[in-house]
């Protein structure tokens, strides 16, 4: 038995499947590493820790105590992929974990993707967790944002207008008859946040940044928007299905 597996089993028992939400304090793993940017994993971790699920939130990645591996994911109730930089560069760092993440979700795990994490849920390139793919919202017909700079974007979230932090996030290009629950749409009608199944698991993705903290806005001269409730709504749709 490896030291990692031994420590995981001492901490979380001997279960080989993702820990059920209702058993004890569920583990949430948030990626932090070269496929993210400083502040993005921390914002997602803070969001999940603020939820009603009493999550044990820990980071996973090449320099973290828990590597992103099948052993680590086997004990996780949810895996979160935060925002970051360029999709191609991020996928280069994560492509070796593609099958591990797919197997985890397909076997009953939950995936949360924020901005870059939403792109990575797609297929070109990505983990292939969606019934379709992703593309840049700014390149979509009728987009209300046409640049890659930090800005605000309007969406309709569960039928109500909201304003969120945005930085070249994706929209979701869905196959015909795809079985998804769309939580939010951009003004041009394209999906901005959704939940869907992948095998026995669930996938929740969002293009803007509902997890953004106040300093994200003030550092870029944008008016502060309080959108944590939207991030918790997305997480809840995945965690409590």
Phi and psi in degrees as GROMACS dihedral restraints (atoms count N, CA, C in turn):
[ dihedral_restraints ]
;  ai    aj    ak    al  type     phi  dphi    fc
    3     4     5     6     1   -71.2    20    10
    4     5     6     7     1   155.4    20    10
    6     7     8     9     1   -57.0    20    10
    7     8     9    10     1   -38.1    20    10
    9    10    11    12     1   -62.8    20    10
   10    11    12    13     1   -50.3    20    10
   12    13    14    15     1   -62.9    20    10
   13    14    15    16     1   -38.5    20    10
   15    16    17    18     1   -61.5    20    10
   16    17    18    19     1   -44.8    20    10
   18    19    20    21     1   -68.3    20    10
   19    20    21    22     1   -37.5    20    10
   21    22    23    24     1   -63.7    20    10
   22    23    24    25     1   -42.0    20    10
   24    25    26    27     1   -69.0    20    10
   25    26    27    28     1   -35.9    20    10
   27    28    29    30     1   -64.9    20    10
   28    29    30    31     1   -37.5    20    10
   30    31    32    33     1   -79.9    20    10
   31    32    33    34     1   -37.9    20    10
   33    34    35    36     1  -123.7    20    10
   34    35    36    37     1     8.0    20    10
   36    37    38    39     1    89.0    20    10
   37    38    39    40     1  -165.9    20    10
   39    40    41    42     1  -108.8    20    10
   40    41    42    43     1    13.0    20    10
   42    43    44    45     1   -65.6    20    10
   43    44    45    46     1   139.0    20    10
   45    46    47    48     1   -98.5    20    10
   46    47    48    49     1   -13.8    20    10
   48    49    50    51     1   -95.7    20    10
   49    50    51    52     1   161.5    20    10
   51    52    53    54     1   -54.8    20    10
   52    53    54    55     1   136.7    20    10
   54    55    56    57     1   -63.3    20    10
   55    56    57    58     1   126.6    20    10
   57    58    59    60     1   -61.4    20    10
   58    59    60    61     1   148.1    20    10
   60    61    62    63     1   -58.8    20    10
   61    62    63    64     1   -34.0    20    10
   63    64    65    66     1   -86.0    20    10
   64    65    66    67     1    -6.0    20    10
   66    67    68    69     1  -100.1    20    10
   67    68    69    70     1   105.0    20    10
   69    70    71    72     1    67.0    20    10
   70    71    72    73     1  -151.9    20    10
   72    73    74    75     1   -96.7    20    10
   73    74    75    76     1   108.5    20    10
   75    76    77    78     1   -70.2    20    10
   76    77    78    79     1   146.6    20    10
   78    79    80    81     1   -89.3    20    10
   79    80    81    82     1   130.6    20    10
   81    82    83    84     1  -115.4    20    10
   82    83    84    85     1   125.0    20    10
   84    85    86    87     1  -104.9    20    10
   85    86    87    88     1   127.5    20    10
   87    88    89    90     1  -116.1    20    10
   88    89    90    91     1   123.4    20    10
   90    91    92    93     1   -66.1    20    10
   91    92    93    94     1   135.9    20    10
   93    94    95    96     1  -142.8    20    10
   94    95    96    97     1   121.1    20    10
   96    97    98    99     1   173.0    20    10
   97    98    99   100     1  -160.3    20    10
   99   100   101   102     1   -66.4    20    10
  100   101   102   103     1   -14.4    20    10
  102   103   104   105     1   -94.6    20    10
  103   104   105   106     1    18.1    20    10
  105   106   107   108     1  -136.0    20    10
  106   107   108   109     1   175.9    20    10
  108   109   110   111     1  -121.2    20    10
  109   110   111   112     1   148.7    20    10
  111   112   113   114     1   -53.9    20    10
  112   113   114   115     1   134.2    20    10
  114   115   116   117     1    98.9    20    10
  115   116   117   118     1   -30.4    20    10
  117   118   119   120     1   -72.1    20    10
  118   119   120   121     1   -51.2    20    10
  120   121   122   123     1   -61.4    20    10
  121   122   123   124     1   -38.7    20    10
  123   124   125   126     1   -64.9    20    10
  124   125   126   127     1   -37.1    20    10
  126   127   128   129     1   -67.3    20    10
  127   128   129   130     1   -40.6    20    10
  129   130   131   132     1   -66.9    20    10
  130   131   132   133     1   -42.4    20    10
  132   133   134   135     1   -60.8    20    10
  133   134   135   136     1   -43.2    20    10
  135   136   137   138     1   -64.3    20    10
  136   137   138   139     1   -39.4    20    10
  138   139   140   141     1   -60.0    20    10
  139   140   141   142     1   -50.2    20    10
  141   142   143   144     1   -65.7    20    10
  142   143   144   145     1   -36.7    20    10
  144   145   146   147     1   -67.6    20    10
  145   146   147   148     1   -25.2    20    10
  147   148   149   150     1   -83.2    20    10
  148   149   150   151     1    -8.0    20    10
  150   151   152   153     1   -74.2    20    10
  151   152   153   154     1   174.6    20    10
  153   154   155   156     1   -86.0    20    10
  154   155   156   157     1     6.7    20    10
  156   157   158   159     1   -94.7    20    10
  157   158   159   160     1    -0.8    20    10
  159   160   161   162     1    52.9    20    10
  160   161   162   163     1    50.9    20    10
  162   163   164   165     1   -76.5    20    10
  163   164   165   166     1   142.9    20    10
  165   166   167   168     1   -90.7    20    10
  166   167   168   169     1    96.6    20    10
  168   169   170   171     1   -91.4    20    10
  169   170   171   172     1   124.4    20    10
  171   172   173   174     1  -135.9    20    10
  172   173   174   175     1   156.1    20    10
  174   175   176   177     1   -90.9    20    10
  175   176   177   178     1   149.1    20    10
  177   178   179   180     1  -132.5    20    10
  178   179   180   181     1   145.0    20    10
  180   181   182   183     1   160.7    20    10
  181   182   183   184     1   178.6    20    10
  183   184   185   186     1   -65.4    20    10
  184   185   186   187     1   -22.5    20    10
  186   187   188   189     1  -113.3    20    10
  187   188   189   190     1    12.7    20    10
  189   190   191   192     1  -100.3    20    10
  190   191   192   193     1   164.3    20    10
  192   193   194   195     1   -61.6    20    10
  193   194   195   196     1   -32.6    20    10
  195   196   197   198     1  -108.7    20    10
  196   197   198   199     1   112.0    20    10
  198   199   200   201     1   -71.2    20    10
  199   200   201   202     1   157.8    20    10
  201   202   203   204     1   -79.4    20    10
  202   203   204   205     1    96.6    20    10
  204   205   206   207     1  -146.3    20    10
  205   206   207   208     1   167.5    20    10
  207   208   209   210     1   -61.5    20    10
  208   209   210   211     1   -35.8    20    10
  210   211   212   213     1   -62.0    20    10
  211   212   213   214     1   -45.6    20    10
  213   214   215   216     1   -67.6    20    10
  214   215   216   217     1   -47.6    20    10
  216   217   218   219     1   -64.7    20    10
  217   218   219   220     1   -26.1    20    10
  219   220   221   222     1   -60.2    20    10
  220   221   222   223     1   -21.9    20    10
  222   223   224   225     1  -104.9    20    10
  223   224   225   226     1     3.3    20    10
  225   226   227   228     1   -96.8    20    10
  226   227   228   229     1   138.6    20    10
  228   229   230   231     1   -83.3    20    10
  229   230   231   232     1   -26.7    20    10
  231   232   233   234     1  -152.3    20    10
  232   233   234   235     1   143.6    20    10
  234   235   236   237     1  -118.4    20    10
  235   236   237   238     1   127.8    20    10
  237   238   239   240     1  -114.4    20    10
  238   239   240   241     1   131.0    20    10
  240   241   242   243     1  -109.3    20    10
  241   242   243   244     1   109.4    20    10
  243   244   245   246     1   -81.6    20    10
  244   245   246   247     1  -175.7    20    10
  246   247   248   249     1   -70.5    20    10
  247   248   249   250     1   172.5    20    10
  249   250   251   252     1  -176.4    20    10
  250   251   252   253     1  -146.7    20    10
  252   253   254   255     1   -97.0    20    10
  253   254   255   256     1  -130.5    20    10
  255   256   257   258     1   -74.3    20    10
  256   257   258   259     1   140.9    20    10
  258   259   260   261     1   -59.7    20    10
  259   260   261   262     1   -47.2    20    10
  261   262   263   264     1   -62.7    20    10
  262   263   264   265     1   -40.1    20    10
  264   265   266   267     1   -69.3    20    10
  265   266   267   268     1   -42.3    20    10
  267   268   269   270     1   -62.8    20    10
  268   269   270   271     1   -43.5    20    10
  270   271   272   273     1   -66.0    20    10
  271   272   273   274     1   -32.4    20    10
  273   274   275   276     1   -59.3    20    10
  274   275   276   277     1   -36.5    20    10
  276   277   278   279     1   -77.4    20    10
  277   278   279   280     1   -22.8    20    10
  279   280   281   282     1  -113.4    20    10
  280   281   282   283     1    -2.3    20    10
  282   283   284   285     1   -62.3    20    10
  283   284   285   286     1   -29.1    20    10
  285   286   287   288     1   -70.5    20    10
  286   287   288   289     1   -19.5    20    10
  288   289   290   291     1   -95.5    20    10
  289   290   291   292     1     2.1    20    10
  291   292   293   294     1   -55.4    20    10
  292   293   294   295     1   -52.3    20    10
  294   295   296   297     1   -67.9    20    10
  295   296   297   298     1   -33.4    20    10
  297   298   299   300     1   -63.0    20    10
  298   299   300   301     1   -45.5    20    10
  300   301   302   303     1   -67.9    20    10
  301   302   303   304     1   -43.1    20    10
  303   304   305   306     1   -60.9    20    10
  304   305   306   307     1   -44.6    20    10
  306   307   308   309     1   -63.3    20    10
  307   308   309   310     1   -39.3    20    10
  309   310   311   312     1   -60.9    20    10
  310   311   312   313     1   -50.2    20    10
  312   313   314   315     1   -68.9    20    10
  313   314   315   316     1   -44.3    20    10
  315   316   317   318     1   -59.8    20    10
  316   317   318   319     1   -31.3    20    10
  318   319   320   321     1   -83.4    20    10
  319   320   321   322     1     1.7    20    10
  321   322   323   324     1   122.8    20    10
  322   323   324   325     1     1.8    20    10
  324   325   326   327     1   -77.6    20    10
  325   326   327   328     1   173.2    20    10
  327   328   329   330     1  -121.3    20    10
  328   329   330   331     1   138.9    20    10
  330   331   332   333     1  -121.5    20    10
  331   332   333   334     1   131.6    20    10
  333   334   335   336     1  -118.9    20    10
  334   335   336   337     1   126.2    20    10
  336   337   338   339     1  -124.5    20    10
  337   338   339   340     1   124.6    20    10
  339   340   341   342     1  -111.7    20    10
  340   341   342   343     1   119.1    20    10
  342   343   344   345     1    55.3    20    10
  343   344   345   346     1  -103.4    20    10
  345   346   347   348     1   -56.3    20    10
  346   347   348   349     1   -37.7    20    10
  348   349   350   351     1   -63.0    20    10
  349   350   351   352     1   -28.0    20    10
  351   352   353   354     1   -71.4    20    10
  352   353   354   355     1   -44.5    20    10
  354   355   356   357     1   -55.6    20    10
  355   356   357   358     1   -44.5    20    10
  357   358   359   360     1   -67.4    20    10
  358   359   360   361     1   -19.8    20    10
  360   361   362   363     1   -72.9    20    10
  361   362   363   364     1   -14.9    20    10
  363   364   365   366     1   -77.6    20    10
  364   365   366   367     1  -158.9    20    10
  366   367   368   369     1  -123.5    20    10
  367   368   369   370     1   -14.4    20    10
  369   370   371   372     1  -131.9    20    10
  370   371   372   373     1    74.4    20    10
  372   373   374   375     1   -91.8    20    10
  373   374   375   376     1   172.2    20    10
  375   376   377   378     1   162.4    20    10
  376   377   378   379     1  -170.4    20    10
  378   379   380   381     1   -85.5    20    10
  379   380   381   382     1   -11.3    20    10
  381   382   383   384     1    67.3    20    10
  382   383   384   385     1    47.2    20    10
  384   385   386   387     1  -101.1    20    10
  385   386   387   388     1    -4.6    20    10
  387   388   389   390     1  -108.7    20    10
  388   389   390   391     1   154.1    20    10
  390   391   392   393     1   -81.2    20    10
  391   392   393   394     1    64.9    20    10
  393   394   395   396     1   149.5    20    10
  394   395   396   397     1  -140.7    20    10
  396   397   398   399     1  -150.3    20    10
  397   398   399   400     1  -168.4    20    10
  399   400   401   402     1  -128.9    20    10
  400   401   402   403     1   162.7    20    10
  402   403   404   405     1  -156.5    20    10
  403   404   405   406     1   167.0    20    10
  405   406   407   408     1   -68.5    20    10
  406   407   408   409     1   127.9    20    10
  408   409   410   411     1   -60.7    20    10
  409   410   411   412     1   -39.2    20    10
  411   412   413   414     1   -63.7    20    10
  412   413   414   415     1   -17.7    20    10
  414   415   416   417     1   -99.1    20    10
  415   416   417   418     1     1.1    20    10
  417   418   419   420     1   -83.8    20    10
  418   419   420   421     1   151.0    20    10
  420   421   422   423     1   -59.8    20    10
  421   422   423   424     1   129.7    20    10
  423   424   425   426     1    78.4    20    10
  424   425   426   427     1    14.0    20    10
  426   427   428   429     1   -62.2    20    10
  427   428   429   430     1   142.5    20    10
  429   430   431   432     1   -90.2    20    10
  430   431   432   433     1    -3.8    20    10
  432   433   434   435     1  -125.4    20    10
  433   434   435   436     1   134.6    20    10
  435   436   437   438     1  -127.4    20    10
  436   437   438   439     1    23.1    20    10
  438   439   440   441     1  -144.3    20    10
  439   440   441   442     1   167.8    20    10
  441   442   443   444     1   -97.6    20    10
  442   443   444   445     1     5.3    20    10
  444   445   446   447     1   -76.7    20    10
  445   446   447   448     1   160.9    20    10
  447   448   449   450     1   -60.3    20    10
  448   449   450   451     1   132.6    20    10
  450   451   452   453     1  -159.4    20    10
  451   452   453   454     1  -170.0    20    10
  453   454   455   456     1  -111.8    20    10
  454   455   456   457     1   151.0    20    10
  456   457   458   459     1  -135.6    20    10
  457   458   459   460     1   142.3    20    10
  459   460   461   462     1   -89.3    20    10
  460   461   462   463     1   140.3    20    10
  462   463   464   465     1  -138.4    20    10
  463   464   465   466     1   165.6    20    10
  465   466   467   468     1  -109.4    20    10
  466   467   468   469     1   110.9    20    10
  468   469   470   471     1  -106.7    20    10
  469   470   471   472     1   113.4    20    10
  471   472   473   474     1    49.4    20    10
  472   473   474   475     1    42.9    20    10
  474   475   476   477     1    85.9    20    10
  475   476   477   478     1     1.9    20    10
  477   478   479   480     1  -120.1    20    10
  478   479   480   481     1   138.4    20    10
  480   481   482   483     1   -70.9    20    10
  481   482   483   484     1   133.3    20    10
  483   484   485   486     1  -140.4    20    10
  484   485   486   487     1   157.2    20    10
  486   487   488   489     1  -118.9    20    10
  487   488   489   490     1   130.4    20    10
  489   490   491   492     1  -130.1    20    10
  490   491   492   493     1   158.5    20    10
  492   493   494   495     1   -66.2    20    10
  493   494   495   496     1   140.0    20    10
  495   496   497   498     1  -146.2    20    10
  496   497   498   499     1   137.1    20    10
  498   499   500   501     1  -148.5    20    10
  499   500   501   502     1    88.7    20    10
  501   502   503   504     1    52.2    20    10
  502   503   504   505     1    47.0    20    10
  504   505   506   507     1   -80.0    20    10
  505   506   507   508     1   168.0    20    10
  507   508   509   510     1   -86.8    20    10
  508   509   510   511     1   162.4    20    10
  510   511   512   513     1  -115.0    20    10
  511   512   513   514     1   168.3    20    10
  513   514   515   516     1  -114.2    20    10
  514   515   516   517     1   120.9    20    10
  516   517   518   519     1   -95.3    20    10
  517   518   519   520     1   106.7    20    10
  519   520   521   522     1   -99.9    20    10
  520   521   522   523     1   144.6    20    10
  522   523   524   525     1   -64.8    20    10
  523   524   525   526     1   156.1    20    10
  525   526   527   528     1   -61.6    20    10
  526   527   528   529     1   139.5    20    10
  528   529   530   531     1    63.9    20    10
  529   530   531   532     1    22.6    20    10
  531   532   533   534     1   -64.7    20    10
  532   533   534   535     1   138.0    20    10
  534   535   536   537     1   -90.4    20    10
  535   536   537   538     1    92.3    20    10
  537   538   539   540     1  -135.2    20    10
  538   539   540   541     1   157.6    20    10
  540   541   542   543     1  -110.4    20    10
  541   542   543   544     1   108.6    20    10
  543   544   545   546     1   -85.1    20    10
  544   545   546   547     1   118.7    20    10
  546   547   548   549     1   -88.5    20    10
  547   548   549   550     1   -33.2    20    10
  549   550   551   552     1  -147.2    20    10
  550   551   552   553     1   150.3    20    10
  552   553   554   555     1  -132.3    20    10
  553   554   555   556     1   147.3    20    10
  555   556   557   558     1   -73.5    20    10
  556   557   558   559     1   167.0    20    10
  558   559   560   561     1   -58.1    20    10
  559   560   561   562     1   -26.1    20    10
  561   562   563   564     1   -85.8    20    10
  562   563   564   565     1     5.5    20    10
  564   565   566   567     1    92.3    20    10
  565   566   567   568     1    -8.5    20    10
  567   568   569   570     1   -76.7    20    10
  568   569   570   571     1   147.1    20    10
  570   571   572   573     1   -65.6    20    10
  571   572   573   574     1   132.2    20    10
  573   574   575   576     1  -107.8    20    10
  574   575   576   577     1   -22.4    20    10
  576   577   578   579     1  -155.4    20    10
  577   578   579   580     1   138.9    20    10
  579   580   581   582     1  -157.0    20    10
  580   581   582   583     1   164.5    20    10
  582   583   584   585     1  -128.0    20    10
  583   584   585   586     1   137.7    20    10
  585   586   587   588     1  -148.7    20    10
  586   587   588   589     1   164.7    20    10
  588   589   590   591     1   -92.1    20    10
  589   590   591   592     1   148.9    20    10
  591   592   593   594     1  -137.7    20    10
  592   593   594   595     1   107.2    20    10
  594   595   596   597     1    61.5    20    10
  595   596   597   598     1  -130.0    20    10
  597   598   599   600     1   -88.2    20    10
  598   599   600   601     1    -0.4    20    10
  600   601   602   603     1  -104.3    20    10
  601   602   603   604     1  -178.4    20    10
  603   604   605   606     1  -128.0    20    10
  604   605   606   607     1   145.8    20    10
  606   607   608   609     1  -127.8    20    10
  607   608   609   610     1   126.2    20    10
  609   610   611   612     1  -121.8    20    10
  610   611   612   613     1   127.7    20    10
  612   613   614   615     1  -135.8    20    10
  613   614   615   616     1   151.8    20    10
  615   616   617   618     1  -146.1    20    10
  616   617   618   619     1   140.6    20    10
  618   619   620   621     1   -81.5    20    10
  619   620   621   622     1   -50.1    20    10
  621   622   623   624     1   -74.1    20    10
  622   623   624   625     1  -169.8    20    10
  624   625   626   627     1  -119.0    20    10
  625   626   627   628     1    82.5    20    10
  627   628   629   630     1   -68.8    20    10
  628   629   630   631     1   -16.6    20    10
  630   631   632   633     1   -84.0    20    10
  631   632   633   634     1    -4.2    20    10
  633   634   635   636     1   -57.0    20    10
  634   635   636   637     1   134.3    20    10
  636   637   638   639     1   -91.5    20    10
  637   638   639   640     1   167.8    20    10
  639   640   641   642     1   -55.4    20    10
  640   641   642   643     1   -37.4    20    10
  642   643   644   645     1   -67.4    20    10
  643   644   645   646     1   -24.6    20    10
  645   646   647   648     1   -59.6    20    10
  646   647   648   649     1   -39.5    20    10
  648   649   650   651     1   -76.1    20    10
  649   650   651   652     1   -49.7    20    10
  651   652   653   654     1   -65.9    20    10
  652   653   654   655     1   -34.2    20    10
  654   655   656   657     1   -66.6    20    10
  655   656   657   658     1   -23.1    20    10
  657   658   659   660     1  -111.0    20    10
  658   659   660   661     1     8.1    20    10
  660   661   662   663     1    73.9    20    10
  661   662   663   664     1    23.4    20    10
  663   664   665   666     1  -100.4    20    10
  664   665   666   667     1   149.2    20    10
  666   667   668   669     1   -66.3    20    10
  667   668   669   670     1   134.9    20    10
  669   670   671   672     1   -67.1    20    10
  670   671   672   673     1   132.8    20    10
  672   673   674   675     1  -117.3    20    10
  673   674   675   676     1   136.4    20    10
  675   676   677   678     1  -101.8    20    10
  676   677   678   679     1   103.8    20    10
  678   679   680   681     1  -125.6    20    10
  679   680   681   682     1    13.7    20    10
  681   682   683   684     1   -57.3    20    10
  682   683   684   685     1   -33.2    20    10
  684   685   686   687     1   -59.3    20    10
  685   686   687   688     1   -31.9    20    10
  687   688   689   690     1   -73.0    20    10
  688   689   690   691     1   -40.5    20    10
  690   691   692   693     1   -62.3    20    10
  691   692   693   694     1   -39.2    20    10
  693   694   695   696     1   -69.4    20    10
  694   695   696   697     1   -32.2    20    10
  696   697   698   699     1   -63.9    20    10
  697   698   699   700     1   -45.2    20    10
  699   700   701   702     1   -62.1    20    10
  700   701   702   703     1   -47.7    20    10
  702   703   704   705     1   -61.4    20    10
  703   704   705   706     1   -40.6    20    10
  705   706   707   708     1   -64.9    20    10
  706   707   708   709     1   -35.1    20    10
  708   709   710   711     1   -65.5    20    10
  709   710   711   712     1   -26.2    20    10
  711   712   713   714     1   -90.3    20    10
  712   713   714   715     1   -41.2    20    10
  714   715   716   717     1   -79.0    20    10
  715   716   717   718     1   -28.2    20    10
  717   718   719   720     1  -113.6    20    10
  718   719   720   721     1    14.7    20    10
